Amino acid sequence: MILITGGAGYIGSHCALELRRAGYNVLVVDNLSNGNIQSIMGNKFHLADLSKAHEAKLIFKRYKIDSVIHFAASCYVGESETNPQKYYNNNVVSTLNLLDAMIEAKVKRIVFSSTCATYGTPLYSPIDEDHPQDPINVYGRTKLMIENILKDYDKAYGLKYMALRYFNASGADEEAKIGESHYPETHLIPLILQVASGQADSLKIFGNDYDTHDGTCVRDYIHVNDIAIAHKLALEKLIAGSDSDSINLGIGNGYSVNQVIKVVEKITQKTIKTEMAERRFGDPHELVAKNDKAIKELGWTPKYDCIEKIVKTAWDWEQNRHY
């Protein structure tokens, strides 16, 4: 049985669905603070709060777990700066509880949901796995702390891990049964689609004076299903006896805010009204992944390799959203 923590969340639910389609026996664990019960899609579900050590241990006593995929975390960069206590507890303490429960139960494989935020402000682009890790916000620091904990647990206890550092998760499952649903929503594509669907009057663009081709931020948007497939491949690599590793996930291409808006207008046939706002603290000019290692080591190739494919699935979800 594969334990997926945070499996009722955006990325976790897509990963759980991918594993179920591949024939795996999946257990979703979530505290439903941000997850959606509707996104579990028939997988076995256990309500638990990993910040409580006894609840983490109970999971491994009640179920025969073979491996873990760990998504459960708080993930709003802005909130992490104003409420660091929440992030160190939800991300670092909860992960320690999970790892300790794993060691006690002799479960020695984990795929960890990390982030490009561990790199901080990029010194060069595209970013490879050897880029210095110097996060500029609390969220990124908690994820880097966990990566370092995993290295120490591997050395001391033989716990093997894959830390997948992904860039801008986006899109929705092609069947539009699950998709992106955050409250509040902070991601660019769903925010633009809210304007296209009439739920919002306009889109705020945070700065148009960046050192990019059109002045707006450039990001590497990777489809959530491609992320899910990469987690499955990373898990299978660990099951096959691979050593621990850290791997970037991105399509290797960057799109500016203005480019994404134009693609949304083309696909939705709607005009997107925008308004300018001041830059947000810590927003780098450009974040683009070098994905050679994922392609070579995981045998992974992104299926949704352009922004048009990604936006199309997100728009289908927005028009047929279930939660």
VOPAGU-2260 file (C-alpha; in pm, 1 decimal, decimal comma):
REM VOPAGU-2260
SITE   aa  ch    i         X         Y         Z
SITE  MET   A    0       0,0       0,0       0,0
SITE  ILE   A    1     126,8     347,0     -94,1
SITE  LEU   A    2      61,0     621,6     161,6
SITE  ILE   A    3       0,9     964,1       6,6
SITE  THR   A    4       0,8    1242,8     264,7
SITE  GLY   A    5    -187,4    1555,1     159,5
SITE  GLY   A    6    -361,9    1335,7     -95,7
SITE  ALA   A    7    -678,6    1546,2     -89,0
SITE  GLY   A    8    -487,2    1855,1    -202,5
SITE  TYR   A    9    -430,3    1981,4    -554,9
SITE  ILE   A   10    -113,2    1793,9    -651,4
SITE  GLY   A   11    -160,8    1506,2    -406,4
SITE  SER   A   12    -504,9    1418,3    -544,7
SITE  HIS   A   13    -372,5    1403,3    -902,0
SITE  CYS   A   14     -86,6    1179,9    -786,4
SITE  ALA   A   15    -329,5     950,2    -600,3
SITE  LEU   A   16    -544,7     925,0    -913,1
SITE  GLU   A   17    -239,8     848,0   -1131,1
SITE  LEU   A   18    -124,7     570,7    -896,9
SITE  ARG   A   19    -473,3     424,6    -877,8
SITE  ARG   A   20    -494,3     418,3   -1258,0
SITE  ALA   A   21    -157,7     237,6   -1258,9
SITE  GLY   A   22    -299,0     -33,6   -1031,9
SITE  TYR   A   23    -146,5      66,1    -699,2
SITE  ASN   A   24    -328,6      29,3    -367,7
SITE  VAL   A   25    -341,8     386,5    -234,5
SITE  LEU   A   26    -411,8     526,0     111,4
SITE  VAL   A   27    -482,1     900,3     119,4
SITE  VAL   A   28    -407,2    1076,3     448,2
SITE  ASP   A   29    -515,0    1437,5     492,9
SITE  ASN   A   30    -639,6    1666,1     770,3
SITE  LEU   A   31    -870,0    1844,3     519,5
SITE  SER   A   32    -755,9    2188,8     634,2
SITE  ASN   A   33    -698,4    2277,0     268,5
SITE  GLY   A   34    -780,2    1952,4      88,2
SITE  ASN   A   35   -1112,4    1856,9     -67,9
SITE  ILE   A   36   -1283,5    1532,0      26,6
SITE  GLN   A   37   -1438,7    1525,5    -323,7
SITE  SER   A   38   -1092,3    1493,2    -480,8
SITE  ILE   A   39   -1013,5    1154,0    -323,6
SITE  MET   A   40   -1191,3     976,4    -610,2
SITE  GLY   A   41   -1261,1     642,6    -442,5
SITE  ASN   A   42    -919,7     589,6    -283,5
SITE  LYS   A   43    -903,1     468,2      75,9
SITE  PHE   A   44    -899,5     767,6     311,1
SITE  HIS   A   45    -770,8     822,4     664,5
SITE  LEU   A   46    -827,1    1154,6     843,0
SITE  ALA   A   47    -517,0    1248,6    1041,7
SITE  ASP   A   48    -307,7    1545,1    1154,1
SITE  LEU   A   49      62,2    1466,3    1113,9
SITE  SER   A   50     157,3    1746,0    1354,0
SITE  LYS   A   51      43,4    1502,8    1624,8
SITE  ALA   A   52     303,1    1228,6    1655,1
SITE  HIS   A   53      60,0     966,9    1786,1
SITE  GLU   A   54    -168,0    1014,9    1483,5
SITE  ALA   A   55     126,8     963,1    1247,9
SITE  LYS   A   56     225,4     642,3    1426,5
SITE  LEU   A   57    -133,2     514,8    1425,1
SITE  ILE   A   58    -136,9     516,1    1043,3
SITE  PHE   A   59     150,5     269,1    1026,0
SITE  LYS   A   60       0,8      49,9    1297,6
SITE  ARG   A   61    -337,9      34,1    1126,3
SITE  TYR   A   62    -222,5     -13,0     765,0
SITE  LYS   A   63      51,2    -214,3     595,1
SITE  ILE   A   64     242,9      70,1     427,2
SITE  ASP   A   65     517,3     -10,7     175,6
SITE  SER   A   66     620,5     338,9      65,9
SITE  VAL   A   67     525,3     704,5     122,2
SITE  ILE   A   68     468,4    1001,6    -107,8
SITE  HIS   A   69     468,9    1314,3     106,6
SITE  PHE   A   70     274,3    1622,3     -10,2
SITE  ALA   A   71     117,6    1742,1     317,3
SITE  ALA   A   72     237,3    2098,1     383,0
SITE  SER   A   73     138,0    2461,4     402,4
SITE  CYS   A   74     242,5    2628,3      78,8
SITE  TYR   A   75     157,2    3001,2      61,3
SITE  VAL   A   76     477,2    3205,1      34,9
SITE  GLY   A   77     321,8    3528,1     164,2
SITE  GLU   A   78     155,9    3358,2     459,4
SITE  SER   A   79     481,5    3185,2     548,8
SITE  GLU   A   80     638,9    3527,5     606,0
SITE  THR   A   81     359,6    3654,0     832,3
SITE  ASN   A   82     296,3    3324,8    1015,8
SITE  PRO   A   83     625,2    3130,8    1025,6
SITE  GLN   A   84     514,1    2934,5    1333,3
SITE  LYS   A   85     243,8    2765,0    1124,7
SITE  TYR   A   86     493,9    2671,3     853,8
SITE  TYR   A   87     763,1    2530,6    1080,7
SITE  ASN   A   88     498,5    2325,0    1261,5
SITE  ASN   A   89     296,6    2207,3     959,6
SITE  ASN   A   90     595,6    2144,4     735,3
SITE  VAL   A   91     899,2    2057,2     946,5
SITE  VAL   A   92     750,3    1915,6    1269,3
SITE  SER   A   93     485,7    1714,9    1083,2
SITE  THR   A   94     748,3    1570,1     850,5
SITE  LEU   A   95     965,2    1469,3    1146,3
SITE  ASN   A   96     664,7    1292,4    1298,5
SITE  LEU   A   97     602,3    1112,7     969,7
SITE  LEU   A   98     966,1    1008,2     927,3
SITE  ASP   A   99     991,3     886,0    1285,6
SITE  ALA   A  100     674,8     678,7    1238,5
SITE  MET   A  101     823,3     538,0     917,2
SITE  ILE   A  102    1148,5     439,6    1087,9
SITE  GLU   A  103     958,6     273,6    1372,7
SITE  ALA   A  104     749,9      78,5    1119,4
SITE  LYS   A  105    1059,6      -4,7     908,5
SITE  VAL   A  106     924,3     176,4     601,5
SITE  LYS   A  107    1232,4     299,3     415,4
SITE  ARG   A  108    1108,2     471,2      95,6
SITE  ILE   A  109     968,8     821,9      55,1
SITE  VAL   A  110     910,4    1058,4    -238,8
SITE  PHE   A  111     911,4    1415,1    -108,6
SITE  SER   A  112     726,5    1708,1    -263,0
SITE  SER   A  113     992,9    1979,1    -265,2
SITE  THR   A  114    1008,0    2304,3    -459,9
SITE  CYS   A  115    1218,3    2536,3    -671,9
SITE  ALA   A  116    1171,8    2786,9    -386,1
SITE  THR   A  117    1469,4    2616,7    -219,2
SITE  TYR   A  118    1694,6    2782,0    -480,3
SITE  GLY   A  119    1594,1    3137,8    -391,6
SITE  THR   A  120    1687,1    3411,6    -638,6
SITE  PRO   A  121    1842,7    3233,2    -938,3
SITE  LEU   A  122    2205,3    3303,7   -1020,2
SITE  TYR   A  123    2155,3    3159,2   -1369,4
SITE  SER   A  124    1881,3    3012,1   -1586,2
SITE  PRO   A  125    1773,5    2746,3   -1656,5
SITE  ILE   A  126    1824,9    2619,4   -1301,2
SITE  ASP   A  127    1987,0    2278,3   -1255,1
SITE  GLU   A  128    2008,2    2066,4    -940,8
SITE  ASP   A  129    2359,1    2195,0    -861,8
SITE  HIS   A  130    2236,5    2553,6    -829,8
SITE  PRO   A  131    2299,5    2685,9    -475,0
SITE  GLN   A  132    2000,9    2646,9    -243,6
SITE  ASP   A  133    1945,4    2979,0     -67,6
SITE  PRO   A  134    1569,7    3029,0     -12,2
SITE  ILE   A  135    1440,2    3381,7      40,4
SITE  ASN   A  136    1117,0    3297,2     223,8
SITE  VAL   A  137    1004,0    3082,4     513,6
SITE  TYR   A  138     819,6    2837,6     286,5
SITE  GLY   A  139    1136,6    2764,8      88,8
SITE  ARG   A  140    1342,0    2736,6     407,1
SITE  THR   A  141    1107,1    2474,5     552,8
SITE  LYS   A  142    1133,4    2265,2     235,9
SITE  LEU   A  143    1513,0    2292,0     234,9
SITE  MET   A  144    1521,9    2193,2     602,5
SITE  ILE   A  145    1324,1    1880,3     516,3
SITE  GLU   A  146    1561,9    1795,2     230,8
SITE  ASN   A  147    1852,1    1819,4     478,6
SITE  ILE   A  148    1664,0    1605,7     732,1
SITE  LEU   A  149    1609,8    1343,1     462,1
SITE  LYS   A  150    1983,6    1336,0     387,7
SITE  ASP   A  151    2057,5    1281,6     757,7
SITE  TYR   A  152    1790,7    1011,2     791,8
SITE  ASP   A  153    1929,1     833,2     487,5
SITE  LYS   A  154    2280,2     836,2     634,5
SITE  ALA   A  155    2170,5     728,8     983,7
SITE  TYR   A  156    1874,0     497,0     918,2
SITE  GLY   A  157    1895,9     397,7     551,9
SITE  LEU   A  158    1575,7     582,0     460,0
SITE  LYS   A  159    1584,5     629,3      81,7
SITE  TYR   A  160    1420,0     934,9     -69,8
SITE  MET   A  161    1352,0    1122,3    -390,4
SITE  ALA   A  162    1310,7    1498,5    -344,0
SITE  LEU   A  163    1127,6    1639,4    -646,4
SITE  ARG   A  164    1175,6    2014,6    -681,6
SITE  TYR   A  165     903,2    2135,9    -910,1
SITE  PHE   A  166     833,1    2469,2   -1059,5
SITE  ASN   A  167     484,0    2617,1   -1124,0
SITE  ALA   A  168     226,0    2340,2   -1093,0
SITE  SER   A  169     -72,9    2407,6   -1317,1
SITE  GLY   A  170    -354,2    2253,3   -1520,3
SITE  ALA   A  171    -609,2    1985,8   -1429,3
SITE  ASP   A  172    -686,2    1623,2   -1502,8
SITE  GLU   A  173    -809,6    1581,5   -1861,0
SITE  GLU   A  174   -1138,3    1428,0   -1747,3
SITE  ALA   A  175   -1204,9    1749,0   -1545,9
SITE  LYS   A  176   -1308,8    1548,9   -1240,1
SITE  ILE   A  177   -1038,4    1701,2   -1022,5
SITE  GLY   A  178    -844,1    2023,8   -1060,7
SITE  GLU   A  179    -701,5    2330,8    -892,5
SITE  SER   A  180    -916,8    2472,7    -615,1
SITE  HIS   A  181    -742,4    2693,0    -357,6
SITE  TYR   A  182    -902,6    2933,1    -111,6
SITE  PRO   A  183    -764,5    3191,4    -144,0
SITE  GLU   A  184    -638,7    3132,6    -497,4
SITE  THR   A  185    -289,2    3270,2    -561,2
SITE  HIS   A  186    -177,5    3094,1    -881,3
SITE  LEU   A  187    -170,5    3286,5   -1206,4
SITE  ILE   A  188    -359,7    3059,2   -1447,4
SITE  PRO   A  189    -670,3    3002,6   -1229,1
SITE  LEU   A  190    -674,3    3373,8   -1142,9
SITE  ILE   A  191    -683,4    3463,2   -1513,6
SITE  LEU   A  192    -953,2    3201,9   -1569,9
SITE  GLN   A  193   -1162,1    3357,1   -1293,4
SITE  VAL   A  194   -1167,4    3675,0   -1500,8
SITE  ALA   A  195   -1250,2    3478,8   -1817,1
SITE  SER   A  196   -1541,9    3306,1   -1642,1
SITE  GLY   A  197   -1677,9    3628,1   -1492,4
SITE  GLN   A  198   -1590,2    3544,8   -1130,7
SITE  ALA   A  199   -1346,0    3837,4   -1111,7
SITE  ASP   A  200   -1343,2    4176,6   -1281,4
SITE  SER   A  201    -972,9    4199,4   -1355,2
SITE  LEU   A  202    -630,9    4045,5   -1302,7
SITE  LYS   A  203    -357,6    4219,2   -1106,1
SITE  ILE   A  204     -15,8    4209,2   -1269,9
SITE  PHE   A  205     251,1    4253,6   -1004,0
SITE  GLY   A  206     513,8    4456,0   -1186,5
SITE  ASN   A  207     595,2    4513,9   -1553,5
SITE  ASP   A  208     953,8    4633,8   -1516,7
SITE  TYR   A  209    1132,6    4301,3   -1470,5
SITE  ASP   A  210    1440,9    4211,5   -1672,5
SITE  THR   A  211    1244,9    3993,6   -1918,0
SITE  HIS   A  212    1145,1    4029,9   -2282,9
SITE  ASP   A  213     814,5    4204,1   -2199,5
SITE  GLY   A  214     876,5    4326,1   -1844,4
SITE  THR   A  215     658,0    4067,2   -1668,2
SITE  CYS   A  216     778,9    3767,3   -1466,3
SITE  VAL   A  217     870,0    3448,5   -1651,8
SITE  ARG   A  218     785,4    3108,7   -1502,3
SITE  ASP   A  219     811,2    2742,2   -1599,5
SITE  TYR   A  220     456,1    2599,0   -1587,8
SITE  ILE   A  221     440,8    2222,3   -1543,9
SITE  HIS   A  222     116,9    2027,0   -1571,8
SITE  VAL   A  223      -3,1    1859,7   -1254,6
SITE  ASN   A  224     -43,7    1524,8   -1432,6
SITE  ASP   A  225     318,7    1538,1   -1544,9
SITE  ILE   A  226     414,4    1599,3   -1181,5
SITE  ALA   A  227     200,8    1301,2   -1076,4
SITE  ILE   A  228     366,6    1074,5   -1333,9
SITE  ALA   A  229     711,1    1187,5   -1215,7
SITE  HIS   A  230     620,8    1092,5    -858,3
SITE  LYS   A  231     513,2     747,8    -975,1
SITE  LEU   A  232     838,9     702,1   -1167,1
SITE  ALA   A  233    1042,8     823,7    -868,9
SITE  LEU   A  234     860,3     578,8    -642,5
SITE  GLU   A  235     924,6     292,8    -883,7
SITE  LYS   A  236    1292,1     386,9    -901,0
SITE  LEU   A  237    1315,6     363,5    -520,8
SITE  ILE   A  238    1130,1      30,9    -520,6
SITE  ALA   A  239    1384,8     -95,8    -773,8
SITE  GLY   A  240    1662,9     -13,9    -524,9
SITE  SER   A  241    1779,2     329,4    -636,3
SITE  ASP   A  242    1983,6     550,0    -409,8
SITE  SER   A  243    1843,4     880,6    -282,2
SITE  ASP   A  244    1837,7    1180,1    -515,7
SITE  SER   A  245    1701,7    1531,3    -576,8
SITE  ILE   A  246    1548,1    1613,2    -914,9
SITE  ASN   A  247    1394,0    1920,1   -1081,3
SITE  LEU   A  248    1054,3    1901,5   -1249,7
SITE  GLY   A  249     967,8    2154,9   -1517,9
SITE  ILE   A  250     910,9    2165,0   -1892,6
SITE  GLY   A  251    1231,3    2362,9   -1943,8
SITE  ASN   A  252    1048,1    2655,1   -2104,1
SITE  GLY   A  253     943,9    2985,8   -1953,6
SITE  TYR   A  254     634,9    3196,7   -2024,3
SITE  SER   A  255     577,3    3552,7   -1908,9
SITE  VAL   A  256     261,1    3672,8   -1736,2
SITE  ASN   A  257     162,1    3860,4   -2052,2
SITE  GLN   A  258     217,4    3550,6   -2268,0
SITE  VAL   A  259      -3,2    3339,7   -2040,2
SITE  ILE   A  260    -277,8    3603,3   -2054,6
SITE  LYS   A  261    -269,5    3598,7   -2437,0
SITE  VAL   A  262    -293,7    3218,7   -2442,3
SITE  VAL   A  263    -593,7    3229,6   -2207,3
SITE  GLU   A  264    -762,7    3489,0   -2428,5
SITE  LYS   A  265    -705,4    3269,0   -2734,1
SITE  ILE   A  266    -841,3    2951,8   -2570,9
SITE  THR   A  267   -1136,5    3107,0   -2388,2
SITE  GLN   A  268   -1222,6    3367,9   -2653,9
SITE  LYS   A  269   -1252,7    3619,4   -2369,1
SITE  THR   A  270   -1078,0    3951,7   -2318,6
SITE  ILE   A  271    -884,4    3964,8   -1990,4
SITE  LYS   A  272    -894,6    4302,0   -1819,4
SITE  THR   A  273    -575,6    4374,3   -1624,1
SITE  GLU   A  274    -452,1    4629,5   -1373,6
SITE  MET   A  275     -97,7    4704,4   -1267,5
SITE  ALA   A  276      18,2    4658,4    -910,2
SITE  GLU   A  277     351,3    4693,4    -733,6
SITE  ARG   A  278     601,4    4410,9    -740,0
SITE  ARG   A  279     569,2    4148,1    -467,8
SITE  PHE   A  280     863,4    4090,6    -238,0
SITE  GLY   A  281    1092,4    3813,5    -351,0
SITE  ASP   A  282     952,9    3758,9    -701,6
SITE  PRO   A  283    1252,0    3666,5    -923,5
SITE  HIS   A  284    1262,2    3783,9   -1284,5
SITE  GLU   A  285    1269,0    3431,3   -1422,2
SITE  LEU   A  286    1233,9    3075,3   -1289,4
SITE  VAL   A  287    1292,3    2803,6   -1547,9
SITE  ALA   A  288    1398,7    2444,8   -1481,4
SITE  LYS   A  289    1675,3    2248,2   -1644,2
SITE  ASN   A  290    1499,7    1911,0   -1661,9
SITE  ASP   A  291    1770,2    1690,5   -1815,7
SITE  LYS   A  292    1814,7    1490,6   -1494,8
SITE  ALA   A  293    1443,9    1401,9   -1469,9
SITE  ILE   A  294    1445,1    1288,6   -1831,5
SITE  LYS   A  295    1760,8    1079,7   -1787,7
SITE  GLU   A  296    1719,2     939,9   -1434,8
SITE  LEU   A  297    1340,9     892,7   -1420,8
SITE  GLY   A  298    1272,1     823,4   -1787,1
SITE  TRP   A  299    1023,1    1109,3   -1764,6
SITE  THR   A  300     909,5    1332,2   -2049,6
SITE  PRO   A  301     645,1    1601,0   -1998,3
SITE  LYS   A  302     331,1    1521,4   -2195,9
SITE  TYR   A  303     196,7    1876,1   -2159,4
SITE  ASP   A  304     500,9    2046,8   -2307,6
SITE  CYS   A  305     349,8    2385,4   -2392,1
SITE  ILE   A  306     135,3    2639,7   -2212,9
SITE  GLU   A  307    -158,3    2596,5   -2454,7
SITE  LYS   A  308    -210,9    2232,5   -2350,4
SITE  ILE   A  309    -191,8    2325,8   -1983,4
SITE  VAL   A  310    -437,9    2615,0   -2006,7
SITE  LYS   A  311    -685,2    2403,2   -2205,7
SITE  THR   A  312    -716,5    2146,8   -1922,9
SITE  ALA   A  313    -741,0    2422,3   -1660,9
SITE  TRP   A  314   -1020,7    2593,7   -1857,6
SITE  ASP   A  315   -1210,9    2265,7   -1896,6
SITE  TRP   A  316   -1191,0    2220,0   -1520,1
SITE  GLU   A  317   -1298,7    2578,6   -1450,1
SITE  GLN   A  318   -1612,0    2530,7   -1659,7
SITE  ASN   A  319   -1696,9    2195,8   -1498,1
SITE  ARG   A  320   -1558,7    2237,8   -1148,3
SITE  HIS   A  321   -1698,1    2002,5    -883,4
SITE  TYR   A  322   -1558,1    2171,2    -573,2
